[in-house]
Amino acid sequence: MRKAIIIPIYLRLHRPEELVHSEGLRLAKRAIESLKILEDRDYTLILPVCFDVERGDEEGLLLNMDRALRESLKAIRDGRRLVFTSYNLRDLRGYLKQRGFIDFHSQIGLKGFPNIRNAALLLAQAVSTDVAIFIDSDEVIEDSDYLGIACEHIHQRWRGRMVYGKGGFYVNPDGNILLPPSHHWWRLFWNKTKWMNGVWERILSSRRRLVPTPVLLGGNLVLHRDLFRSVPFDPYIPRGEDTDYLINASQFGFAIYFDKELRVKHLHPERKGEYFYEELRWDIERFLYEREKIKSGKSLDLDPYPGYFLKRSLYPKAILTSLFLSLDHVVKGEWKKAGGFLHNLHLIFRKRDGGWLRYLQFKEDWERAMEAIEKDRLGKILEDCWI
């Protein structure tokens, strides 16, 4: 079974010179270093890298950052790695356009959570991967048998159904799996922590190792090729692409389970006020989008999370939470930030058309692109990406 470990890397920079000293690169190196503990060394490491920087589309600028990144990663001696950056993206898009994917080629990118995952899956297909294993850059592997656990039961029957994918737990720095309770008063109607912990408690209490789940965590995710060459991540969703992937896969009859033994240590950086602003805005967009999407497909049991946010009560919850968070910043004298949260009201009432239909069209193009890449292997495009 040919395996690929995929670590998406986001490098958000003000200036290109910051790259070699950036937190994003430091976290990525730590994640890559942690792979040395693995007993099974038979895998390909795929590193899709997004350069998120002002003037980041200039070819010369991207080339310089690409070279600086590769030079920095060469210091980590841990097998052969496929490094695919924003500089390489133009060649991949050119290939897709040449093969007749006129609209599809522009939808393949590295900026945005679903996009960088889709680009990675195209690369996994190009190197003939059977199992793609996603790990986020702010995580580390602590179990030497992680790959053995990840691949166990994949593409085998479990209680009458074929296992096409598995999700696993994040272990917090303190060793716990349950998330610490949220003490932010403005989350009165938006307490995601409470409902996510409800899912984890239900899974942990199961007597079985593989458990049906309404949630996936993208930083500990295993996908078999029969699944990922048919089902892409949804490029139109701003956040929560992992659980959304579960929804999409389920619509097409693919079973993805939660594996209680599959675990990674999650060591995310400190989250500041800007994070909560983006999180709430993206969550509102995501839940409104998914609410419309599931109306067009099969009925799924998504309770307690994300189902709590996909009911009709989503609208008042989103409005009140935005107002509460705005008020919280008013009290702190942060008037500009307070006004930013009121912008969420515009998102709530914005018209949304054809989420599921747009995704179905993307999926159709995705399957044809996967067939082309399986045949062509992208040899010339990838030959300079290996380090």
Steps between C-alpha positions, in 0.01 A plus 500: 500500500662824382469773761540877491518726803378847409586807710342820360715805578368858517759776500327831570757773461519877483829482309676213323806548723295375795464152353800323654418636847120468477292315755333304219832356385609429858181301564536311172857400583388376841226289341743354243759425767239311702462249216844358582336300779307288251600135473352473151719711270326390179308817416520810283494837675300760306532863607258739323607854591300821472695827489241746633678831459430844353603513134512121527401441137819643354694215341845621606386544857347153513815346350721660766273380780487153347879479493533631856245248627666203331838601634358519850324162478810324365648524848246241617640162399195277488453335163383637170236772505273651240482875562233673290476876550309796362779533244424153359127563484513672162640185336226281647230740389658517156492122473133486600410774253689323221307181578174686444401593858431861407299605807631237738867597474441841661323335795813309596716700737689503828333789679216389724458183705301292246715616209835399646355159591366448149835595347666247731261225390580571135868457589421179690332367188801598289737292717263199504396523864259242641448672836532875566557598864454865594685651795493873576819699548416589862498133602757235584500121483581326828409138420764305308223277357290792380510388136403145592200628694408742221493229232331229708147418376532740203330356192373207705149420618394604847160385622387449141628823347821582317725742690609769253633747755570558867528797731689516828534702818705807580675465836536832682834608650375386843428152367122538493275448200203706615533870426530736798169677570444841343456787746419771244158638591426597140498129408176444689324379183817402310675259734663270247725356767202358690352326198833372366580352841163331481619320186834402657328367813267287291791358297715434806214319674451262207618145555610478136822635355344640181201723569262684265555873539348834392842670530845462345823678590702587191831479683456131574323363197552187289347466151517204261556575131161354401351778709725799427514446125120521496421750777691830530487755778247772431691807371205727578501452877721740703546287812420156639595330174578179689152440644352630175702231321328239718162641396590487131650151516194369685274637228675270251496191720858509632537401865749694714542400864670644806788285628540529877864389483608750233648797686736794445622766743350841418726793589332798341639853556325744733175623347447876515206728437546496122453124504157525666391760245595277205369186672154643561471653153610180327282284723192706418572468128578132533188404694270703275660337196477149643143555611401569140715213375348228717150605395585370152649168605439198717388542858800459735529477878738786580403548864619627736763680290483649243127424503436754779604776258316370193146547624269793433615657828837568335385846391415645845806327650729662243339843542512497880856367514622769261327769708637357825856487369468852364378617842792322665740714296301817567545440873874465437502826301588320175250676277652402166494131587146536633387635163666209322283245677187687395603425142399140573138612477557558128631144463195356672253650256707468183335290232662162433429299188572145397762390754440131438463540124827695476676231697357226278641673192839533669487133598430398139806693380703362791438139401602567140814684615590210728475261205727722291758533778496124560597458136752786467658493853605868471861390461639818342307726739620321812858414407636823654275477807686215668761574765 
